[in-house]
């Protein structure tokens, strides 16, 4: 496994843990938890990293501006988006 690939795998594991915390947080609206779950599924699917990461970014970005999102969850979502963007290329 190449050094860059190992970094991506470690970053994806960290992102997945952050996603799990949102998915299990009952203060987060159901539609947001559903979108995060879908993004997690896409991120951990088989295939090209760039495609998987882009699909996850799309799902997360879609709900990042949800008006019902609690402030602490919004911060986690922004962190996830930042981590995904940093490993995208």
Residue pairs with C-beta under 8 A, 6 or more apart in sequence:
1 9
7 87
8 49
8 87
11 83
11 86
11 87
12 43
12 44
12 87
14 83
15 43
15 56
15 80
15 83
15 84
16 40
16 43
16 44
18 76
18 79
18 80
18 83
19 36
19 37
19 39
19 40
19 43
19 80
20 40
21 76
22 28
22 32
22 33
22 36
22 73
22 76
22 77
22 80
23 33
23 36
23 37
23 40
25 33
25 73
27 70
27 73
28 36
28 69
28 70
28 73
29 66
29 68
29 69
31 63
31 66
32 63
32 66
32 68
32 69
32 73
32 77
35 59
35 60
35 62
35 63
36 59
36 60
36 63
36 77
38 59
39 55
39 56
39 57
39 58
39 59
39 60
40 56
42 52
42 55
42 56
42 59
43 52
43 53
43 55
43 56
43 84
44 52
45 52
49 87
50 88
50 89
53 84
53 87
53 88
54 88
56 84
57 81
57 84
57 85
57 88
60 77
60 80
60 81
60 84
61 81
63 69
63 77
64 74
64 77
64 78
64 81
69 77
